[in-house]
Amino acid sequence: MSNAILDIHDKPKTGQWISLSLQHMFAMFGATILVPQLVGLSPAIALLTSGIATIIFVLITQFKVPAYLGSSFAFIVPIQIATETGGIGSAMIGAMFVSLVYAIVSLIIWKTGYKWLMKLLPPIVVGPVIIVIGLALSGTAVDMAMNIPTADGGSEYSLLHFSAALVTLATAIICNIYFKNIISLMPILIGIIAGYAYSALIGIIDFAPVAAASWFQVPEFLLPGIDYSFQVTPTLLFVMVPIAIVTISEHIGHQLVLGKIVDRNYIKDPGLHRSILGDGIGTFISSLVGGPPKTTYGENIGVLAITKVFSVYVILGAAVFAILFSFFGKLMAVIDTIPTAVLGGISILLFGIIASSGLRMLVDNGIDFGNNRNLVISSVILVIGIGGAKLEFSESFAIEGMALAAIVGVILNLILPGLDKQELDDGTE
């Protein structure tokens, strides 16, 4: 597909470099700040760590892969569960162990190849788990969009706030459907901006924190041993770690798509082991300072496809801008004042897209639901995940929800008769 205007190692002129890097930063901006807003982390830290993780990823992949790392939506529910059971520090510890899984998988791939991974995580397992991730969040999205908290700790319906959610949602849909240029890749950011402007007009935003904020502000770090104690429980591990099943599969998919766009085989060079390791180390550094887990972003792959600018230096420029923006106190204060209804409005679309992407994976890979084996695996994953099934071994050890669904899906795929070649196409002969 290539026909590159700027290839992987081409350096753009200064003015072009700045504009192209800003495009990439804004493409990932909305999604990257949305995740911490939903789980109670700092948007500034999320921005800072996305820049740092991207730089680490480019270094580990030997300046060969022009990918940007942003906040992962797959971990929203696990982070919320971990936070409820052991505080936000538990979620960060869980993310560190996820990065350890990445490192172990990377090492095994380096020594034995990657075919085993394709067979362990076929589309019939990964697709339904992705659907679960999206649908498990649907109730949260709707509640944020139409309800406001009350003094007694409950919530009540607000048509005024719901209107802000609908304006946000409508704007994002219009950007995504009716624009075919770079605008179509930023529906989250533009939707949030439009929703924020509408919210200001109807008077549901308090601008006092923005006025009080300084222009320069160091992000709020969340450090182990200082802000929380380093305690590991079985429940914590089983809440967070199984989601790596989805994120590793997502990573492979992104590498395949990106490789086709830039006319490279990233599975072989620099190798899947390097790109997964880059993702893992980025996640580790992020969780070490209080940021959400990281993943390569499809939005930025879309920017590459539209602009035909594949330069890793442009990606590195976007990473530097993200780091700089994280110290912009006024901007972070504005992000903190985004109404919950606006976040809910954009989440309705975003979580629906996540669920639909799981369905698309099943369709694209030609999964035959006339085959009872496929029907059983997907059905069990969906009901266990969305229904919130739980295996509780003790008060301190339980496996539930999407983590349990992912584990059961992998086991069913391995033990049911008729295991066939349903692994993802690796793009090679």
N, C-alpha and C positions, 0 to 999 in steps of 0.2 A: 504493500500500500504506500510505502514511504513517500517519494517525491518531496523530500524535505527541503524547506526553505533554509532552515538551520539544522544541521545534523547533530548527533549526540555530543560531539566534542567541539562544535563551532562556538565561538564567542561573539555575541552580538555587540554592536556599538553601544555606547553608554546610555543614550536616550532610549534606544530600542530595548535595551536590557532592563531598564527601570520599568517601562510600560508593560513589557511582557511578563516580568516577574510579579508586578501588581495584579495583572490579570489572574495569575495562578493563585495568588494569595486571597483575592476576593472570591474566587471559585470555591475555595475550601472554607472560607471564613464563617459563613452561616452555620454549616454543619458542625464545625469544630467548636464553636462557642455554645451551640445548643446542648451538646452532651453534658458539659459541666453544669449548665443551668438546670438540667433535669435531675442531676444526681447530687447536687449540693457541693460541687467543687468550684474552684476559682477559674473563670474564663481566661483571666490573664495567664495563669499557669498553663492552661490548655493550649493557648497560643504559643507561649514560650517553648513548651515542650514539643509542640508540633514542629517548630522550626529546628530545634536541636535534634529531634528524632530523624527528621528528613536529612539533615547534614550527615548524621551517623550512617543512615541507610545508603546514601550516595557514596560515602567513603568505603563502606564494607563491600558494596557491589562494584568497586573499582571504577567509579565514574562511568559506568556503562548503562545504568537504568535510570531514566528520568521520571522517577515516581515521587509523589508528595505524600507524606504521612500525616493524617489527621486523627481526630477522636473517633473511636470505634463505637457504633451504635449497638453492636452485639452484646456489649457488657452493661447496658443501662440497667436492666432488671437484676442481673447478678450483683452489681454494685449497690443497688437499692436494698437487696436482701442482706448482703454482707454488712451494710451500714446499720440496718435495723437490729441485727444480732450482735454486732461487736463494735459499732462506730465506724466512721469513715476510714480510720486507720486499717481496719480489717480488710476493707476493699482494696486498699493500696498494697497490703501484704499479698492478697489474692492475686493481684495483677503481677506482682513480682514472680509468683510461682507460675503464672501463665507464661511469662517470658522465659522461665526455666524450661518449660515444656517446648517452647519454640527452639531453644538451644539444643535440647536433646534430639528433637526431630531433625534439626539441621545436621547434627553430628551423624545420625543414622543415615540420612540421605547422602552425606558426603562419603560414607564408607560403603553403602550398599546400593545406592541409586534411589529413585523416587517411585518406581512402579508399585511397590507395596502400599504406599500412601494413597495412590489412586484407587486401589482395591479396597483399602480400609474405609475410605470416605467417598463412596460412589454417590451420584446425584440422588438416588432414591433415599439416602440417609440425610444428606446435607440439605436438599431442597425442602423437605418438610420441617426440618429444624429451623431453617431461615423463616419459613411461614410462621412457625410458633413465635419466633422473636418479634415479628411485626405485630401479630394478633395479640400477643400477651401484653403489649403496650397500648393497645387500642383504647381500653377503658381509661387509662391514664390520660391519653390525649383528649378524649371527649370531656372528661371531668375538668381538666385544665381549661378547656375552651369555654365551657358554659357555666361553671360554678365558681363562686368566690368564698374564701374562708370566713367563718363567723366567729364571734367572740368566745363562744362555748367550745371551740375546737372543731365544729362541724363545717358544713358548707351549704350554700343556698344558690339557687338558679339566678342568673343575672342576664337579661336580654341585652343590656348595654355592653357587657363584656363579651357576650357571645357574638355580637355584631362585629367587634374588633377581630375576633377569631375568624369570622367569615370573610372579612375584608382581606385579612392576611392570606387565607386559603385561596381566595379567588385570584389575588395578585400572583401568587406562586403558580397557580394553574395556567393563567394567561401567559406568563413568562415561559413556562415549560412547553406549552402547546403552540402558541402563535408566533414565537420568535425562533429563528433557526440559527442565529449567530451566537456570539459569546454570552448574550443575555440568557439564552435558554439553559446555560450551564450554571446560572446563579439564581434559581428560583427561590431558594431558601433565604439567601441574603436579601434579595429584593422584596420578597414577601414580608420579611420581618421589618424592613425599613418602611414599607407602605403601612403595615399594621401599627407600627410605632407612631407614624405621623397621624394616622386616624385616631389612635388612642389619645394623642396629645390634644387633638381637636375636640374630642368628647370629654376631656378632663379627667381621665383615669390614671394619669401619670403624675407622680410627685417629683419635681425637678430639683428639690432641695439637695439631695445627695450629689447631683451633678455640679451644682454651684459650689458645694463645699469641697469637692475633690480637687486635688492638686493636679497640675499638668503632667508632672513626672511622679510616678509611684512604682516602687518595687513590688512585684507580685508577691502574694502571700504563699510562702512555701509551707509544705506539710511534711515534716521530716520524722522518720522513725527514731524512737528513743528520746525525742524532744517533744513532739506534739502528740505522740501516741506510743504505747508500749508494743514491742514486737512479739505478738502471741499468735501461734498457728494452731488452728483447730481443724479436725477432719471435715466438719461442716463447711468451713471457709474454703477449703480446698475443693470440695465437691460442688460448691456453688459456682466458683469461678473457673477452675481448670477445664472442665468438660467443654466450655464454650470455645476453647481452642480448636475443637473439631470444626466449627463453622468458620472461624477466622482464618485458619490455615487453608481451608478450601477456597475461601474468598480470595486469599492472597494468590493462590495458584491461578485462579480464574483471571485475576487482574494481570498477572504476569503473561498469561497466554494472549489476552486481548492487547496489552501494551506491545508485546512482541510482534503481533501482526501489524499494528499501526506503524511501528518504526522499522519494520522489516528485519527483526533480529530474533534469535531463538534464546530467550532468557532462561529457559529451563535448563539449557546446556551451558550457556556462557552469559553471565558469570556463574550460573548454576543456581538451582532452586535452594540449595543449602545456604548460599550466601544471602540471597534475598530474604529468606525466612529468618536467618540469624539477624540481619539488619532490622527487620520488623521487631524481633524479640528484644534486641538490645535497646531499641528506641522505646519500647514499652517499659522495659526495666528502668531506664533513666527517668522516664516520665513518672512512673509510680513512686520512684525514690524521692521525688520532690513534691508529690501531691497532684500529679496530672493523670488524666484518664488513659487507659490502654490505647495503643495506636494501631492504625491499619492504613494500607495504601488506599488512596481516594480515587474513585471512579470519575468524580467531577474533573479532576486534573488530567486524567487520561482523555476525557472529552475535549479539554482545552487543546491538548496536543493534536488530536485528530482534526480539529477545526483550523488551527493556526499553522499546522505543519512545521512548527518550531519544536524540535526535539532536544534542544540543548540542555545538558545537565546544569550548565551555568545559570540558565534562567530559573530552573528549579531551586538551585542554591540561593539565588537572589530572592525568590519568594520566601524561602526559609528565613533569610536575614530580615526581611520586612516583617514577618510574623513575630520574630524576637523583639524587634524595635517597637512594634505596636503594643506588645504586652506591657511595656513600661509607660504607655500613654494613659495616665490616670483618668482624665476626663472621659475618654472613650470607654474605659472599663466601667466607669460610673454609669454611663448611658446604658451599657449592656445590663448592668444590675437593675436598672429601672424598667426594663422591658416587661410589660404586663404578662402575667401568667396566661391570660387569654390569647395573646399573640403567639406565645410559645405553643399553646395548645392547638391553635389554628394551623400552624406550620407542621406540627406533629401529626395531625390527622393525615395529611398528605404523605409525610415522610415515612411514618410507620406502615401506612398502606403500601407504599412503594417497596419497602423491605419485604413485606409478606408476598407481594406480587412478584418480586425478583426470585423468591423461592419457587413459586409456581412456574415462572419462566424457565428456571433451570430444569425443571422436570419436562417441560414441553420441548426445549431446545435439545435435550438429550434423548428425546423419543421414548420416554418411560411408558411402558405398556401397562395400563391399569386393568387390562383384561387378564393379566397375569396375577393370580391370587397372592403370590409372594410379594410383589410390589404393593398390592392393595393392603395387605396385612401390615407391612413395615410402616408405610406412610400413615395408615389409620391409627396405629398404636402411638406413633410419635406425636401426631396432632392432638389426640385426646389427652395423653399424659401431660404434654407440655402446656396446652391451653387450659386444661382442667385443673392444673396445679397439684397433680399427684405427688405424694411424699413418702419416702422410705425413712422412717424415724427410728434409729437404733437406740438413741438415748437423748437426754435433754440437750446434749452438746454435739450430737452427731446426727445429721439428717441430710438426705439428698432429695431435692424437689424440683418441680417445674421443668424448665427447659434443659437444665443440666441432667436430670433424670431421663428426660426424653431423648437427649443426645446419646447417652450411654446405652439405653435400651435399644435405640435404633442401630447402633454399631453392633451390639450383640446379636440382634435378630438377623441382621444382614450376614453375619458370619456363620450362624448356626442353622438357619433355615435352608432346606435343600433347594437346589437350583441356582446357586451363586453363579452369576455370569459376568461377562465383561461390560460392566456399566460405569467403569471409571471415566473420569474426564479425559477428553481427547487432549493429548499433550502436544499436538501440532507437529509431530514428527512421524516419519515412516518407520 
